[in-house]
Amino acid sequence: MGKLDGKVACITGGTRSIGRGMAEAFLREGAKVVVNGRDQAKGERAVAEMGGGDNVTFFAGDAVKQADVEGLIDFTIQHYGQLDICCLNSGGVKATAPVAQMTDEEWNLEIDWNLNHVFWGMRRALQHMIPRESGRILVTSSVEGKLGKPGIPGYAATKHAVNGLVKSAAREVGTLGITVNSLLPGLIETDIVKETGPASAQMMGLPSYDAMLDLFAQESAIKRLNKVEEVAAVAVLLASDAGKNIAGCMFPIDGGTMPY
């Protein structure tokens, strides 16, 4: 018996990094999972590699587009008959620039990817979950949703906003058997971090990408970077019956970077 037997989950940004870690953990615990990504070929390859057979399916869509985010929710319900766990995981640093130099286009991209995508997905998922009086919504936020570093103002601002949205939604639906929580990972060297990390390091005034990795590691109590599997384990906890009394929380999974 798995902790998630009989449950159905969907995950934005579910074909790689944290999202894929969640998908694989959910599958091991007995859930059916729909993973989302932008690239059909990469998505189908990721699903095949997960080895979940008919219990895992790919949905192509871009998390910065409202129709695609809502389409993922609708597809999951149509394909598997229900939605029990909605993981709004996609996100990252779209632009690195100080406030004084960030363009409107860069700012709006950050808002669409990190904040609007969460709102669109949460709203659609809740419209399904509220009549059933059951469900779990998990949002991948960040330690920067409580902190903030130079050069990534859009990312920090949207992650702070996401945490506020989670708190409000949790209070709206808590009596209906629905929980809403956010995960706050510390730095994990994911594909996205590798892509944007050198520019982020430069904007933070650091001499190199490796110096940025070392800074994040040294800021923590465990003195190392975090791992995808560590985030996925907490996601399983919150998605399972063990998490039914946890609502409106900002879960730091950061090795003690934020000791509160």
C-alpha positions as CSV (number, residue, x, y, z in Angstrom):
1,M,0.0,0.0,0.0
2,G,1.4,3.4,-1.0
3,K,0.7,6.6,0.8
4,L,-1.0,8.0,-2.3
5,D,-2.9,4.9,-3.6
6,G,-6.0,5.9,-5.6
7,K,-4.9,9.6,-5.9
8,V,-4.4,11.6,-9.1
9,A,-1.9,14.4,-9.3
10,C,-0.8,16.9,-11.9
11,I,2.5,18.8,-11.9
12,T,3.4,21.9,-13.9
13,G,7.1,21.7,-14.9
14,G,6.9,18.0,-14.2
15,T,9.4,16.6,-16.7
16,R,12.6,17.7,-15.0
17,S,14.3,18.8,-11.8
18,I,12.0,19.3,-8.8
19,G,8.8,18.5,-10.7
20,R,10.2,15.2,-12.0
21,G,11.3,14.3,-8.5
22,M,7.8,14.9,-7.3
23,A,6.3,12.8,-10.2
24,E,8.6,9.9,-9.5
25,A,7.9,10.0,-5.8
26,F,4.1,10.2,-6.3
27,L,4.3,7.2,-8.7
28,R,6.2,5.1,-6.2
29,E,3.5,5.9,-3.6
30,G,0.7,4.7,-5.9
31,A,-0.6,7.9,-7.5
32,K,-1.5,8.5,-11.1
33,V,0.3,11.5,-12.4
34,V,0.0,14.0,-15.3
35,V,3.3,15.9,-15.9
36,N,3.4,19.1,-17.9
37,G,6.2,20.7,-19.9
38,R,6.6,22.7,-23.1
39,D,8.3,20.2,-25.3
40,Q,6.3,17.2,-26.5
41,A,9.2,15.0,-27.5
42,K,11.1,15.7,-24.2
43,G,7.9,15.2,-22.3
44,E,7.2,11.8,-23.8
45,R,10.8,10.7,-23.3
46,A,10.6,11.7,-19.6
47,V,7.4,9.8,-19.1
48,A,8.9,6.7,-20.7
49,E,11.9,7.0,-18.4
50,M,9.7,7.2,-15.3
51,G,8.5,3.7,-16.1
52,G,5.0,4.3,-14.7
53,G,3.1,2.8,-17.6
54,D,-0.5,4.0,-17.8
55,N,-0.1,5.7,-14.5
56,V,1.8,8.6,-15.9
57,T,0.9,10.8,-18.8
58,F,2.3,13.9,-20.5
59,F,0.5,17.2,-21.2
60,A,2.2,19.7,-23.4
61,G,1.8,23.4,-22.4
62,D,3.5,26.5,-21.4
63,A,3.1,27.7,-17.8
64,V,3.1,31.3,-18.8
65,K,-0.1,30.8,-20.8
66,Q,-3.4,30.8,-18.9
67,A,-5.1,28.4,-21.4
68,D,-2.3,25.9,-21.1
69,V,-2.3,25.9,-17.3
70,E,-6.1,25.5,-17.1
71,G,-5.9,23.0,-19.8
72,L,-3.6,20.8,-17.7
73,I,-6.2,20.7,-14.9
74,D,-9.0,19.9,-17.3
75,F,-7.0,17.2,-19.1
76,T,-6.1,15.5,-15.8
77,I,-9.7,15.3,-14.8
78,Q,-10.8,14.0,-18.2
79,H,-8.0,11.5,-18.5
80,Y,-8.0,10.0,-14.9
81,G,-11.5,11.0,-13.8
82,Q,-10.5,13.2,-10.8
83,L,-7.8,15.6,-9.4
84,D,-6.6,15.1,-5.8
85,I,-3.2,16.8,-5.9
86,C,-2.3,19.9,-7.9
87,C,1.4,20.8,-7.8
88,L,2.1,24.2,-9.3
89,N,5.8,23.8,-9.6
90,S,7.0,25.5,-12.7
91,G,8.9,28.7,-12.2
92,G,12.3,30.3,-12.0
93,V,14.4,33.3,-12.8
94,K,13.3,34.7,-16.2
95,A,15.4,37.9,-16.0
96,T,18.4,39.1,-14.0
97,A,18.5,42.8,-13.6
98,P,18.5,45.4,-10.8
99,V,15.2,47.2,-10.2
100,A,16.4,50.4,-11.9
101,Q,17.3,48.5,-15.1
102,M,14.5,45.9,-15.3
103,T,12.2,46.4,-18.3
104,D,8.4,46.1,-18.2
105,E,8.7,43.0,-20.4
106,E,11.1,41.3,-18.1
107,W,9.0,42.2,-15.0
108,N,5.8,40.8,-16.7
109,L,7.5,37.6,-17.7
110,E,8.4,37.0,-14.0
111,I,4.8,37.7,-12.9
112,D,3.3,35.4,-15.5
113,W,5.6,32.5,-14.8
114,N,6.0,32.6,-11.1
115,L,2.7,34.2,-9.9
116,N,0.0,34.2,-12.5
117,H,0.6,30.5,-13.4
118,V,0.0,29.6,-9.7
119,F,-3.2,31.7,-9.6
120,W,-4.6,30.3,-12.8
121,G,-3.8,26.7,-11.7
122,M,-5.0,27.1,-8.2
123,R,-8.3,28.7,-9.2
124,R,-9.1,25.9,-11.7
125,A,-8.1,23.2,-9.3
126,L,-10.2,24.6,-6.5
127,Q,-13.2,24.8,-8.7
128,H,-12.9,21.1,-9.0
129,M,-11.9,20.3,-5.5
130,I,-14.4,22.4,-3.6
131,P,-17.5,20.5,-4.7
132,R,-15.7,17.2,-3.7
133,E,-14.5,18.7,-0.4
134,S,-11.1,17.1,-0.8
135,G,-7.8,18.0,-2.3
136,R,-4.2,19.1,-1.9
137,I,-2.5,22.1,-3.6
138,L,1.2,22.4,-3.4
139,V,3.1,25.4,-4.7
140,T,6.8,25.4,-5.3
141,S,8.0,28.8,-3.9
142,S,11.6,29.5,-2.7
143,V,13.6,30.7,0.2
144,E,13.7,33.9,-1.8
145,G,10.0,34.1,-0.9
146,K,11.1,35.1,2.6
147,L,14.5,36.6,1.8
148,G,15.7,38.4,-1.4
149,K,18.9,38.9,-3.2
150,P,20.2,41.7,-5.5
151,G,19.6,41.2,-9.2
152,I,16.5,39.0,-9.0
153,P,13.8,41.4,-7.8
154,G,11.1,39.9,-10.0
155,Y,11.7,36.4,-8.8
156,A,11.9,37.5,-5.1
157,A,8.7,39.6,-5.4
158,T,6.7,36.9,-7.1
159,K,7.7,34.3,-4.6
160,H,6.7,36.6,-1.7
161,A,3.4,37.1,-3.5
162,V,2.8,33.4,-4.0
163,N,3.2,32.8,-0.3
164,G,0.6,35.3,0.4
165,L,-1.8,33.7,-2.1
166,V,-1.2,30.3,-0.4
167,K,-2.1,31.7,3.0
168,S,-5.3,33.3,1.8
169,A,-6.4,30.3,-0.2
170,A,-5.7,27.9,2.7
171,R,-8.0,29.9,5.0
172,E,-10.8,30.0,2.4
173,V,-10.9,26.2,1.9
174,G,-9.5,24.7,5.1
175,T,-12.9,23.6,6.4
176,L,-13.6,21.7,3.2
177,G,-10.9,19.1,3.6
178,I,-8.6,21.0,1.1
179,T,-5.1,22.0,2.1
180,V,-2.9,24.6,0.4
181,N,0.8,24.9,1.2
182,S,4.0,26.1,-0.4
183,L,7.4,24.5,-0.5
184,L,10.4,26.7,0.0
185,P,13.5,24.9,-1.4
186,G,17.0,26.2,-0.9
187,L,19.2,26.3,-3.9
188,I,19.2,23.1,-5.9
189,E,21.5,22.8,-8.9
190,T,18.7,22.1,-11.4
191,D,18.8,22.5,-15.1
192,I,17.2,26.0,-14.8
193,V,19.8,27.1,-12.2
194,K,22.6,25.9,-14.5
195,E,21.1,28.0,-17.3
196,T,20.5,31.2,-15.4
197,G,23.1,30.8,-12.6
198,P,26.1,32.6,-14.2
199,A,24.0,35.7,-15.0
200,S,22.5,35.6,-11.5
201,A,25.9,35.3,-9.9
202,Q,27.1,38.3,-11.8
203,M,24.1,40.4,-10.8
204,M,24.7,39.4,-7.2
205,G,28.2,40.8,-7.4
206,L,29.9,37.4,-7.2
207,P,33.0,36.4,-9.2
208,S,31.6,33.1,-10.6
209,Y,28.8,30.6,-10.7
210,D,30.7,28.3,-8.4
211,A,31.0,31.2,-5.9
212,M,27.2,31.6,-5.9
213,L,26.7,27.8,-5.2
214,D,29.2,28.1,-2.4
215,L,27.4,31.1,-0.9
216,F,24.1,29.3,-0.8
217,A,25.7,26.3,0.7
218,Q,27.4,28.3,3.4
219,E,24.2,30.2,4.3
220,S,22.7,26.9,5.4
221,A,23.1,24.8,8.5
222,I,24.1,21.7,6.6
223,K,26.7,23.5,4.5
224,R,25.6,21.9,1.2
225,L,23.1,22.5,-1.5
226,N,19.7,20.9,-1.3
227,K,18.5,17.9,-3.4
228,V,15.5,17.3,-5.5
229,E,14.7,14.1,-3.6
230,E,14.5,16.1,-0.3
231,V,11.8,18.4,-1.8
232,A,9.9,15.4,-3.2
233,A,9.8,13.7,0.2
234,V,8.1,16.7,1.8
235,A,5.7,16.9,-1.2
236,V,4.6,13.3,-0.5
237,L,4.1,14.1,3.2
238,L,1.8,17.1,2.4
239,A,-0.1,15.3,-0.3
240,S,-0.8,12.2,1.9
241,D,-3.2,11.7,4.8
242,A,-0.3,12.6,7.1
243,G,-0.5,16.1,5.8
244,K,-4.3,16.7,6.3
245,N,-3.7,19.0,9.3
246,I,-1.0,21.1,7.6
247,A,-2.5,24.2,5.9
248,G,-1.3,27.6,4.8
249,C,2.3,26.8,5.7
250,M,5.6,27.9,4.1
251,F,7.7,24.7,4.3
252,P,11.4,25.5,4.2
253,I,13.4,22.7,2.7
254,D,16.6,24.5,2.7
255,G,19.0,22.8,5.1
256,G,18.4,25.5,7.8
257,T,19.0,28.6,5.7
258,M,15.9,30.1,7.4
259,P,15.9,28.8,11.0
260,Y,12.3,29.8,11.8
